[in-house]
């Protein structure tokens, strides 16, 4: 007799939904494809998550939690932080796509993710403290500096394939570009 494992089934559903939402966004995603990929019925997806929007939110929340856990800021080493963010985007290429869908399809819905807000505030405070200690240039406000570091770290994953094709297809080269750009930014 098969035993039920709700936690494992929930993880399966989240993984299946991650792939579906990354490929199709919220509007284009289909619950039946998610169910098929997770080897369950569409009804079970609704049992666990209620709606497609709720499922997308759960996927996005999972990504946020993983990113915050795996890539904490090191304000005294912003180039290293940017490099680790770059590594995360390379290891999880669906994350930038899900983030883009989130910005496109969830903007203006009034939903905010407190973990992102709290994390951003903590990062800004850490950068400000590093600036006050003199280990990071104060040429830019800490909020601006954080946005520039994150943007540089994600620059390869945010471009079209045509734009990326003009640069060497070498992860080490791309990572070095990111870290050196941040190093110059904060010097």
ZICORPE-V445583 format. One record per residue. N is the residue number from 1. D_FIRST is the distance of its C-alpha to the first C-alpha in Angstrom with 1 decimal. Layout:
N|D_FIRST, N|D_FIRST
//
This chain:
1|0.0, 2|3.8, 3|6.4, 4|9.7, 5|12.8, 6|15.8, 7|18.3, 8|17.0, 9|16.7, 10|20.2, 11|21.5, 12|20.2, 13|22.0, 14|25.1, 15|25.3, 16|25.1, 17|27.6, 18|29.9, 19|30.3, 20|30.8, 21|33.3, 22|35.1, 23|35.7, 24|36.5, 25|37.3, 26|36.3, 27|38.1, 28|36.9, 29|33.3, 30|30.9, 31|27.7, 32|26.2, 33|26.8, 34|25.3, 35|22.1, 36|22.1, 37|22.7, 38|20.0, 39|17.5, 40|17.1, 41|19.1, 42|22.7, 43|22.0, 44|19.5, 45|22.4, 46|24.7, 47|22.3, 48|22.5, 49|26.1, 50|28.0, 51|30.2, 52|31.1, 53|33.8, 54|31.6, 55|29.2, 56|32.3, 57|33.5, 58|30.3, 59|30.6, 60|34.2, 61|33.7, 62|31.3, 63|33.9, 64|36.6, 65|34.8, 66|34.0, 67|37.6, 68|39.2, 69|37.1, 70|37.7, 71|41.3, 72|43.3, 73|47.0, 74|49.6, 75|52.8, 76|55.0, 77|53.4, 78|52.9, 79|53.1, 80|50.2, 81|48.2, 82|49.0, 83|47.9, 84|44.5, 85|44.1, 86|45.1, 87|42.5, 88|39.8, 89|40.9, 90|40.8, 91|37.3, 92|35.9, 93|38.0, 94|35.9, 95|37.2, 96|40.8, 97|39.7, 98|37.5, 99|40.5, 100|42.8, 101|40.6, 102|40.5, 103|44.4, 104|44.8, 105|42.4, 106|42.2, 107|45.9, 108|47.5, 109|44.4, 110|45.3, 111|42.1, 112|42.8, 113|40.6, 114|41.9, 115|40.5, 116|42.6, 117|45.6, 118|45.3, 119|44.7, 120|47.7, 121|49.9, 122|49.0, 123|49.7, 124|53.0, 125|53.9, 126|53.1, 127|55.3, 128|58.0, 129|58.0, 130|58.2, 131|61.1, 132|62.9, 133|62.5, 134|64.0, 135|61.1, 136|60.4, 137|63.2, 138|63.9, 139|65.2, 140|62.3, 141|60.9, 142|57.5, 143|55.7, 144|57.3, 145|56.6, 146|52.9, 147|52.7, 148|54.6, 149|52.4, 150|49.2, 151|50.9, 152|52.1, 153|48.7, 154|47.1, 155|50.0, 156|48.5, 157|45.3, 158|47.3, 159|49.5, 160|49.4, 161|48.7, 162|52.4, 163|53.6, 164|51.4, 165|52.6, 166|56.1, 167|55.0, 168|53.8, 169|50.1, 170|49.7, 171|47.4, 172|49.5, 173|52.6, 174|51.0, 175|49.8, 176|53.3, 177|54.9, 178|52.8, 179|53.5, 180|57.2, 181|57.6, 182|56.2, 183|58.4, 184|61.5, 185|60.5, 186|60.4, 187|63.4
//
